[in-house]
Amino acid sequence: MTIINQMSQLSDLVSQENVLKNLSVARLVEKTLHRNEGVLTSTGAVRATTGTYTGRSPKDKFIVKDDVSDNTVDWGPVNCAIDEDVFTRLYHKVLDYLSAKDEVFVFNGYAGADENYRLPIQVINELAWHNLFARQMFIRPTEEELTEHEAEFSVISAPNFKADPAIDGTNSEAFILISLKHRIVLIGGTEYAGEIKKSIFSVMNYMLPKKNVLSMHCSANVGKEGDVALFFGLSGTGKTTLSADPYRRLIGDDEHAWSPKGVFNIEGGCYAKTINLSKEKEPQIYDAIRFGSVLENVILDDESRNPDYDDTSLTENTRAAYPIDNIDNIVLPSVAGHPNTIIFLTADAFGVLPPISKLSKEQAMYHFLSGYTSKLAGTERGVTSPQATFSACFGSPFLPLAPATYAEMLGEKIDQYNTNVFLVNTGWTGGAYGEGNRMKLSYTRAMIHAALEGELNSVETHVDDIFGLEAPMQVPGVPDEVLIPKQTWNDPEAYDQKAKELAMKFHENFEKFTHASEAIAQAGPAYRG
C-alpha cells in the first residue's frame, strides 16, 4: 500500500463524526471523568491507572524496516526491526477498531519550540486522558497556528486493542511501531502514556541530526546572567528535580535540541516522577500538579482524594504530567543560548563514583558514550530493583541512529562553545545499594550550584586512582568526607573491590565503540584489571 493511501485512510478516520478534535483541558477532564477513565484528586489533577503496563515496554517497540529506514537506522537489540507488512496489517486493524468507537480524540500540536525546527504532529487517542496527556506534554498551537496546522507525523494510540502475537507478528499484546516512511507511530495494548511521549522523541532523534541539530535526552535551565545548563541522565536520575531550580529559569525537563542558534525544548510539558514527592523537597513540581495535570498510577486516599506520593503499591514509576507553564520561573518560548555547563547525572548503585567530578573533553566523550547509571525500579517492566546499566548518550532506547552520530556532534559543540562538563552521582554513598544511602538531594543541589557558579574551577582536587576522575576536595554546603566515596565506606577494602568491579564493567561496555579515538578510549577508568 502506498503512503498516499495510508494517509488517506487516516484522513478518513479523523474526519468522522465520532472524532473530537482539540478539546479544551476542561472538556478533556470532563470526558475522562464521565468515561470512568480516571478520578479527580484534591489537587484538581486527574488520576489514571495503567493496568499491567506501568512503564515503557522496550521489548514491544519496533521500527518498521523499509526503503527509508533500512540503511539509516542503527539496527540491533535497541532498534528492533519489524516488517512493513506487519505494520500495515496492524495499522488497518487499529484504524478499523477506532472507526467503530463512539468517541476518538485528536490533538494537533508541535514537537520543538524553535519554529525553524519544529515538527507538526497529531495525536489520535482512544482514551480521553491520553489526549489530555498529549495536550499537556507537547507544544500547544495558538488559535492562528491551529488553522494552518498540517501534521507531518501522527501518533495513533489504541490501548484496548491488543495484538495477537501468533497472528500479528508482535512479541506480546502490546506494540509500539514507528514507521519513518509512513510517518506514523502505532501504539496498542498498553495504557502507559509515556509511550506516546517517547515515541515522538525517537522520531525527533532521527530527524533533527539530519538538519545539523543535536537532539538530547536532557533537561535544561538558564541563570540570571543567561548562562545555560544541560542535565543528562536516564529516568529517575534527577533531571526533572535538579533542573527545577528556584534560582534559575526552566527551559524544559527531559528533551532538548542544540541548533546553531542555541538550545530549545522539544516538548511543552513536564513528565515528573512523583515517588516520595513532597512540597519541602521539590516545591516547584509539587505546586505544578493542579487542575489539568495528569497523575499516573499515584495512590489516592479513598475519601479525601489526597495523593500519597510515598505509596508504591502499584509501581515506583508514579508520574505527573503538566504543562511547563505550571512552573513559575520558566523561559517562554522554551529557547535559549548555547550551554555553558553540562551535567551528566548517574545513579550509581555501586556507591563508588564521586558525587561530582570535572571531566576533560575526552572524559566527557567517554562518559557520554558510556551513559552509565542504574535502571531504577518501575521505569521499565520487570525492573524491581536498581540494576547497573550502560545507555549510550544517556538515552539509548530513543536513538534510532548510531550513538557515534550524537557523540560526535556533542564533542564538536563542547569544543566550539568551550562548555564545562561535570559527572554527578545522584546514587548511593556509604556503600552499594542495600547497604549505603541515596545521596542527599541538598548535597547534590549544593554541588551543582557550585559547578554552575564557577566555584569549582580553582579548588583543590583529588584524582581517584581507580576511575581517574578529578573530584573537588571542598564544596560549600557539603561535608568533605562525602566528596571522596571511599571515606564514606566502613570497609575500605570492600570499596576497592566494588570500585574495581564497576571499572571493569565500563571497559567491557566500551569495547563496542570500536570507532572511538584512542584518546577517548583511554579516558575511562584508570584501573584495567
C-alpha positions as CSV (number, residue, x, y, z in Angstrom):
1,M,0.0,0.0,0.0
2,T,1.3,3.4,-0.9
3,I,2.0,6.2,1.5
4,I,-0.8,8.3,-0.1
5,N,-3.4,5.5,0.5
6,Q,-2.2,5.0,4.1
7,M,-2.6,8.7,4.9
8,S,-6.0,8.8,3.0
9,Q,-7.4,6.2,5.3
10,L,-6.1,8.1,8.3
11,S,-7.6,11.3,7.0
12,D,-10.9,9.5,6.7
13,L,-10.7,8.4,10.3
14,V,-10.1,11.9,11.7
15,S,-12.9,13.3,9.6
16,Q,-15.5,11.0,11.2
17,E,-18.3,12.5,13.4
18,N,-17.1,10.4,16.4
19,V,-13.7,12.3,16.4
20,L,-13.4,15.1,18.9
21,K,-10.6,17.5,17.9
22,N,-8.5,19.8,20.1
23,L,-10.8,19.8,23.1
24,S,-10.0,22.2,25.9
25,V,-8.4,21.0,29.1
26,A,-11.7,21.3,31.0
27,R,-13.6,19.3,28.4
28,L,-11.0,16.6,28.4
29,V,-11.1,16.4,32.2
30,E,-14.9,16.1,31.9
31,K,-14.6,13.4,29.3
32,T,-12.1,11.5,31.4
33,L,-14.4,11.5,34.4
34,H,-17.6,10.8,32.5
35,R,-16.0,7.8,30.8
36,N,-14.6,6.5,34.1
37,E,-11.1,6.6,32.8
38,G,-9.8,8.4,35.9
39,V,-10.8,10.3,39.1
40,L,-10.4,13.9,40.2
41,T,-7.9,14.4,43.0
42,S,-7.8,17.0,45.8
43,T,-5.2,18.9,43.8
44,G,-7.5,19.3,40.8
45,A,-5.4,16.8,38.8
46,V,-6.9,13.7,37.1
47,R,-5.5,10.4,38.3
48,A,-5.5,7.4,36.0
49,T,-4.0,3.9,36.4
50,T,-2.4,2.0,33.6
51,G,-3.0,-1.7,34.5
52,T,-0.4,-4.2,33.6
53,Y,2.0,-1.7,31.9
54,T,3.3,0.8,34.4
55,G,6.4,1.6,32.5
56,R,7.8,1.6,29.0
57,S,7.9,-1.8,27.3
58,P,11.2,-1.8,25.3
59,K,10.7,-5.4,24.0
60,D,7.5,-4.4,22.3
61,K,8.9,-1.3,20.5
62,F,9.9,-1.7,16.8
63,I,11.0,0.5,13.9
64,V,9.5,-0.6,10.6
65,K,12.2,-1.7,8.2
66,D,11.6,-0.4,4.7
67,D,13.3,1.5,1.9
68,V,13.5,4.7,4.1
69,S,14.9,3.2,7.3
70,D,16.9,0.2,6.0
71,N,20.2,2.0,5.6
72,T,19.8,4.8,8.1
73,V,18.7,3.2,11.4
74,D,21.2,1.6,13.7
75,W,19.6,-1.8,13.9
76,G,20.2,-4.1,16.9
77,P,18.8,-5.0,20.3
78,V,17.6,-1.4,20.9
79,N,16.3,-0.6,17.4
80,C,14.5,-3.8,16.6
81,A,13.1,-4.2,13.1
82,I,9.6,-5.3,12.1
83,D,8.4,-5.9,8.5
84,E,6.4,-3.3,6.7
85,D,3.7,-5.8,6.1
86,V,3.3,-6.4,9.8
87,F,2.9,-2.7,10.4
88,T,0.4,-2.3,7.5
89,R,-1.9,-5.1,8.7
90,L,-1.9,-3.8,12.3
91,Y,-2.4,-0.2,11.0
92,H,-5.6,-1.3,9.2
93,K,-6.9,-3.3,12.2
94,V,-6.3,-0.3,14.6
95,L,-8.0,2.2,12.3
96,D,-11.0,-0.1,11.8
97,Y,-11.1,-0.5,15.6
98,L,-11.1,3.2,16.2
99,S,-13.6,3.9,13.5
100,A,-16.1,1.8,15.4
101,K,-15.7,3.7,18.7
102,D,-18.3,6.2,20.0
103,E,-15.5,8.8,20.6
104,V,-12.0,9.3,19.4
105,F,-9.8,12.2,20.5
106,V,-7.3,14.2,18.4
107,F,-4.7,16.7,19.5
108,N,-2.8,18.9,16.9
109,G,0.4,20.5,18.1
110,Y,4.1,20.6,17.7
111,A,7.3,18.9,18.8
112,G,10.1,21.6,19.0
113,A,9.9,25.1,20.5
114,D,12.0,26.6,17.8
115,E,9.8,27.4,14.8
116,N,12.7,26.7,12.4
117,Y,12.9,23.0,13.5
118,R,9.5,22.1,15.0
119,L,7.5,19.1,13.8
120,P,3.8,19.5,13.3
121,I,2.1,16.4,14.9
122,Q,-1.3,14.9,15.5
123,V,-2.0,12.5,18.3
124,I,-5.1,10.3,17.9
125,N,-6.3,8.6,21.1
126,E,-8.8,6.0,22.1
127,L,-8.7,7.4,25.7
128,A,-9.6,10.9,26.7
129,W,-7.0,11.1,29.5
130,H,-4.3,10.1,27.0
131,N,-5.4,13.0,24.8
132,L,-5.2,15.3,27.9
133,F,-1.7,13.9,28.5
134,A,-0.7,14.7,24.9
135,R,-2.1,18.2,25.1
136,Q,-0.1,18.9,28.3
137,M,3.1,17.3,27.1
138,F,3.5,18.6,23.6
139,I,3.6,22.2,22.4
140,R,0.1,23.7,22.1
141,P,-0.5,25.9,19.0
142,T,-2.1,29.3,19.0
143,E,-5.6,29.7,17.5
144,E,-4.0,31.1,14.4
145,E,-1.4,28.3,14.1
146,L,-4.2,25.7,14.6
147,T,-6.0,27.0,11.5
148,E,-2.8,26.4,9.4
149,H,-1.7,23.2,11.1
150,E,-0.8,20.3,8.9
151,A,0.5,17.3,10.7
152,E,3.7,15.8,9.4
153,F,3.7,12.9,11.8
154,S,0.9,11.0,13.5
155,V,0.7,9.0,16.7
156,I,-2.2,6.6,16.9
157,S,-2.8,5.1,20.3
158,A,-5.4,2.4,21.0
159,P,-4.5,0.8,24.4
160,N,-7.5,-1.5,24.5
161,F,-6.7,-3.0,21.1
162,K,-4.5,-6.0,21.9
163,A,-2.4,-7.7,19.4
164,D,-2.2,-11.5,18.9
165,P,1.5,-12.3,18.6
166,A,0.8,-15.5,16.7
167,I,-1.2,-13.6,14.0
168,D,0.1,-10.1,14.2
169,G,3.9,-10.8,14.4
170,T,4.5,-8.9,17.7
171,N,6.2,-10.0,20.9
172,S,3.1,-9.6,23.0
173,E,-0.3,-8.0,23.1
174,A,1.4,-4.6,23.3
175,F,3.2,-2.9,20.4
176,I,4.8,0.4,19.7
177,L,5.6,0.6,15.9
178,I,7.4,3.6,14.4
179,S,7.1,3.9,10.6
180,L,9.5,6.6,9.4
181,K,8.4,6.1,5.8
182,H,4.7,6.5,6.5
183,R,5.4,8.9,9.4
184,I,3.1,7.1,11.8
185,V,3.6,5.8,15.3
186,L,1.2,2.9,16.1
187,I,0.6,2.1,19.7
188,G,-1.7,-0.6,21.1
189,G,-2.1,-2.9,24.1
190,T,-0.5,-0.6,26.7
191,E,-2.1,2.3,28.6
192,Y,1.3,3.7,29.8
193,A,1.1,7.3,28.5
194,G,4.9,7.6,28.4
195,E,5.0,5.6,25.2
196,I,3.2,8.5,23.4
197,K,5.8,11.0,24.6
198,K,8.9,8.8,24.0
199,S,7.9,7.7,20.5
200,I,7.9,11.2,19.2
201,F,11.2,11.8,20.9
202,S,12.6,8.8,19.0
203,V,11.2,10.4,15.8
204,M,12.9,13.7,16.6
205,N,16.2,11.9,17.3
206,Y,16.0,10.5,13.8
207,M,15.0,13.8,12.0
208,L,17.0,16.5,13.8
209,P,20.6,15.3,13.3
210,K,19.8,15.3,9.5
211,K,19.3,19.1,9.9
212,N,22.6,19.6,11.8
213,V,20.7,19.8,15.1
214,L,21.8,17.6,18.1
215,S,18.8,16.0,19.9
216,M,19.4,15.2,23.5
217,H,17.8,13.4,26.4
218,C,18.3,16.1,29.0
219,S,16.7,18.9,31.0
220,A,17.8,22.5,30.7
221,N,17.7,25.7,32.6
222,V,19.1,29.2,32.4
223,G,20.6,31.5,35.1
224,K,20.1,35.2,35.7
225,E,23.1,36.0,33.5
226,G,21.8,34.0,30.6
227,D,24.1,31.0,31.3
228,V,22.6,27.8,30.1
229,A,23.0,24.4,31.8
230,L,22.1,20.9,30.5
231,F,21.4,17.9,32.7
232,F,21.7,14.5,31.0
233,G,20.5,11.3,32.6
234,L,18.1,8.4,32.4
235,S,14.7,8.5,34.1
236,G,15.0,8.7,37.8
237,T,18.5,10.2,38.0
238,G,17.2,13.7,38.8
239,K,16.9,15.6,35.6
240,T,13.4,17.0,36.4
241,T,14.2,17.6,40.0
242,L,17.5,19.3,39.6
243,S,16.5,21.5,36.6
244,A,13.6,22.8,38.6
245,D,15.7,25.3,40.5
246,P,14.1,28.4,42.1
247,Y,17.2,30.5,41.2
248,R,17.2,29.5,37.5
249,R,14.5,29.6,34.9
250,L,13.4,26.2,33.4
251,I,13.8,25.6,29.7
252,G,12.5,22.1,29.9
253,D,12.7,18.9,31.9
254,D,13.5,16.0,29.5
255,E,14.0,16.5,25.8
256,H,16.0,19.2,24.1
257,A,17.9,20.0,20.9
258,W,21.1,22.1,20.3
259,S,21.0,24.0,17.0
260,P,23.4,26.5,15.5
261,K,21.5,29.2,17.4
262,G,21.3,27.5,20.8
263,V,19.1,25.0,22.7
264,F,15.3,24.6,22.6
265,N,12.8,22.4,24.3
266,I,11.2,19.6,22.2
267,E,8.2,19.5,24.5
268,G,5.6,21.8,26.0
269,G,5.2,20.0,29.3
270,C,6.9,18.0,32.1
271,Y,6.6,14.3,33.0
272,A,7.9,14.2,36.5
273,K,8.4,11.1,38.7
274,T,6.4,11.6,41.9
275,I,7.9,8.9,44.1
276,N,8.4,10.4,47.6
277,L,7.4,13.9,46.2
278,S,7.0,16.5,48.9
279,K,6.4,20.2,49.0
280,E,9.5,20.7,51.2
281,K,12.0,18.9,48.9
282,E,10.5,19.8,45.4
283,P,8.1,22.7,45.8
284,Q,8.0,23.7,42.2
285,I,7.0,20.2,41.0
286,Y,4.6,19.7,43.9
287,D,2.8,23.0,43.2
288,A,2.7,22.4,39.5
289,I,0.3,19.5,40.0
290,R,-3.1,21.1,39.7
291,F,-6.2,21.3,37.5
292,G,-5.5,19.8,34.1
293,S,-2.5,17.8,35.3
294,V,-2.4,14.1,35.0
295,L,-1.3,11.8,37.8
296,E,-0.3,8.3,36.6
297,N,-0.5,5.3,38.9
298,V,-0.5,7.5,42.1
299,I,-2.4,6.1,45.0
300,L,-5.1,8.3,46.5
301,D,-6.9,8.3,49.8
302,D,-10.4,7.0,49.1
303,E,-12.2,9.7,51.0
304,S,-10.1,12.9,50.7
305,R,-8.6,12.0,47.2
306,N,-5.3,13.3,48.5
307,P,-2.3,11.8,46.6
308,D,0.0,9.6,48.6
309,Y,3.3,10.0,46.8
310,D,5.0,7.6,49.2
311,D,2.8,4.7,48.3
312,T,4.4,2.4,45.7
313,S,1.8,-0.4,45.8
314,L,1.1,0.0,42.0
315,T,4.6,0.9,40.9
316,E,7.6,3.1,41.9
317,N,7.3,4.7,38.5
318,T,4.5,7.1,39.5
319,R,4.3,10.2,37.3
320,A,2.8,13.6,36.9
321,A,2.3,15.3,33.6
322,Y,1.6,19.0,33.5
323,P,2.2,21.9,31.1
324,I,5.5,23.7,31.5
325,D,3.8,27.0,32.4
326,N,2.6,25.4,35.6
327,I,6.2,26.1,36.7
328,D,6.6,29.8,37.7
329,N,10.1,30.6,36.6
330,I,10.3,29.3,33.1
331,V,11.6,30.6,29.7
332,L,8.8,31.1,27.1
333,P,9.2,30.3,24.3
334,S,11.4,27.5,25.5
335,V,14.6,28.6,23.7
336,A,17.9,29.8,25.0
337,G,21.6,30.3,24.0
338,H,24.5,27.8,23.9
339,P,25.2,25.8,27.0
340,N,27.9,27.0,29.4
341,T,27.8,23.8,31.6
342,I,26.8,20.2,31.0
343,I,26.0,17.9,33.9
344,F,26.0,14.1,33.4
345,L,23.8,12.5,36.0
346,T,24.3,8.9,37.1
347,A,22.6,7.0,39.9
348,D,25.5,4.7,40.8
349,A,24.1,1.6,42.5
350,F,27.7,0.5,43.4
351,G,28.1,3.6,45.5
352,V,31.7,4.2,44.3
353,L,31.7,7.1,41.9
354,P,32.5,10.6,43.3
355,P,29.4,12.7,43.9
356,I,30.8,15.3,41.5
357,S,33.9,15.4,39.2
358,K,35.1,17.7,36.5
359,L,35.6,16.0,33.1
360,S,38.1,16.7,30.4
361,K,36.7,16.8,26.8
362,E,37.9,13.2,26.3
363,Q,36.4,12.0,29.6
364,A,33.2,13.8,28.6
365,M,33.0,11.9,25.4
366,Y,33.8,8.6,27.1
367,H,31.1,9.0,29.7
368,F,28.6,10.3,27.2
369,L,29.1,7.2,25.0
370,S,29.1,5.0,28.1
371,G,25.9,6.5,29.7
372,Y,26.3,4.7,32.9
373,T,23.6,4.7,35.5
374,S,21.3,2.2,37.3
375,K,17.9,1.4,35.9
376,L,15.5,2.3,38.7
377,A,12.6,0.2,39.8
378,G,9.4,0.7,37.8
379,T,10.8,2.7,34.9
380,E,10.7,-0.4,32.7
381,R,8.6,-3.6,33.0
382,G,10.4,-6.3,35.1
383,V,12.9,-3.9,36.8
384,T,12.1,-4.2,40.5
385,S,15.5,-3.1,42.0
386,P,18.3,-0.8,40.7
387,Q,20.5,-2.6,38.0
388,A,23.8,-1.3,36.7
389,T,23.4,-0.4,33.1
390,F,25.0,1.5,30.2
391,S,22.8,3.5,27.9
392,A,24.7,5.3,25.1
393,C,24.3,9.1,25.2
394,F,22.1,8.7,28.4
395,G,19.2,7.8,26.1
396,S,19.9,4.7,24.0
397,P,16.3,3.4,23.9
398,F,15.3,6.6,22.0
399,L,18.2,6.8,19.5
400,P,17.4,5.4,16.0
401,L,20.9,6.5,14.7
402,A,24.3,5.2,15.8
403,P,25.4,6.6,19.1
404,A,28.6,8.0,17.5
405,T,26.4,10.3,15.4
406,Y,25.2,12.1,18.6
407,A,28.5,11.8,20.4
408,E,30.5,13.4,17.6
409,M,28.0,16.3,17.4
410,L,28.3,16.9,21.1
411,G,32.1,16.8,21.0
412,E,32.1,19.4,18.3
413,K,29.8,21.7,20.2
414,I,31.8,21.3,23.5
415,D,34.9,22.4,21.6
416,Q,33.1,25.2,19.7
417,Y,31.5,26.8,22.8
418,N,34.1,25.9,25.4
419,T,31.4,24.1,27.5
420,N,32.4,22.8,31.0
421,V,31.3,19.2,31.7
422,F,30.7,17.5,35.1
423,L,29.8,14.0,36.2
424,V,27.4,14.0,39.1
425,N,26.5,10.8,41.1
426,T,22.9,11.1,42.5
427,G,23.0,7.4,43.5
428,W,24.4,5.7,46.6
429,T,27.0,6.8,49.1
430,G,28.5,4.9,52.1
431,G,28.0,1.6,50.4
432,A,26.3,-0.1,47.5
433,Y,22.5,-0.3,47.0
434,G,21.1,-2.2,50.0
435,E,23.9,-1.1,52.3
436,G,24.5,2.6,51.7
437,N,22.1,5.5,51.4
438,R,20.9,7.6,48.5
439,M,22.9,10.9,48.1
440,K,21.1,13.7,49.9
441,L,19.3,16.0,47.4
442,S,20.5,19.0,49.3
443,Y,24.2,17.9,48.8
444,T,23.6,17.4,45.1
445,R,22.0,20.8,44.7
446,A,24.9,22.4,46.5
447,M,27.4,20.7,44.3
448,I,25.6,21.6,41.1
449,H,25.2,25.2,42.3
450,A,28.9,25.4,42.9
451,A,29.6,24.0,39.4
452,L,27.3,26.4,37.7
453,E,28.7,29.4,39.6
454,G,32.3,28.5,38.7
455,E,33.2,27.8,42.3
456,L,34.9,24.6,41.4
457,N,37.2,26.0,38.8
458,S,40.1,26.7,41.3
459,V,39.5,24.5,44.3
460,E,41.9,21.7,45.4
461,T,41.0,18.4,43.8
462,H,41.6,14.7,44.3
463,V,42.2,12.3,41.4
464,D,40.6,8.9,42.0
465,D,43.1,6.2,41.4
466,I,40.5,3.7,40.1
467,F,38.3,5.9,37.8
468,G,40.8,8.7,37.1
469,L,38.1,11.2,37.9
470,E,39.1,14.7,39.3
471,A,36.9,15.4,42.4
472,P,36.9,18.6,44.4
473,M,38.1,18.4,48.0
474,Q,35.7,21.0,49.2
475,V,32.2,22.2,48.2
476,P,30.2,24.8,50.2
477,G,27.3,23.1,52.0
478,V,28.7,19.5,51.6
479,P,30.7,17.6,54.2
480,D,34.2,17.0,53.0
481,E,34.1,13.2,53.5
482,V,31.1,12.9,51.2
483,L,33.2,14.1,48.3
484,I,35.6,11.1,48.5
485,P,33.4,8.0,48.2
486,K,36.0,5.6,49.9
487,Q,35.9,7.7,53.0
488,T,32.1,7.1,53.4
489,W,32.5,3.3,53.4
490,N,33.1,1.4,56.7
491,D,35.2,-1.2,54.9
492,P,37.8,0.4,52.5
493,E,38.7,-3.0,51.0
494,A,35.1,-3.6,50.2
495,Y,35.0,-0.2,48.4
496,D,38.1,-1.1,46.4
497,Q,36.6,-4.4,45.3
498,K,33.3,-2.8,44.3
499,A,35.0,0.1,42.5
500,K,37.2,-2.3,40.5
501,E,34.2,-4.3,39.6
502,L,32.5,-1.3,38.2
503,A,35.6,-0.1,36.4
504,M,35.8,-3.4,34.5
505,K,32.1,-3.1,33.6
506,F,33.0,0.3,32.0
507,H,35.8,-1.3,30.0
508,E,33.7,-4.2,28.8
509,N,30.9,-2.0,27.7
510,F,33.2,0.4,25.8
511,E,34.6,-2.4,23.7
512,K,31.7,-2.0,21.3
513,F,32.7,1.6,20.4
514,T,35.4,0.5,18.0
515,H,35.4,3.8,16.2
516,A,36.2,5.9,19.2
517,S,39.6,7.5,19.2
518,E,42.4,6.2,21.4
519,A,42.3,9.4,23.4
520,I,38.6,8.9,24.2
521,A,39.1,5.1,24.9
522,Q,42.0,5.9,27.4
523,A,39.8,8.5,29.2
524,G,37.9,5.7,31.0
525,P,38.7,4.2,34.4
526,A,42.4,4.0,35.2
527,Y,42.0,0.5,36.6
528,R,42.1,-2.0,33.9
529,G,42.5,-5.3,35.8
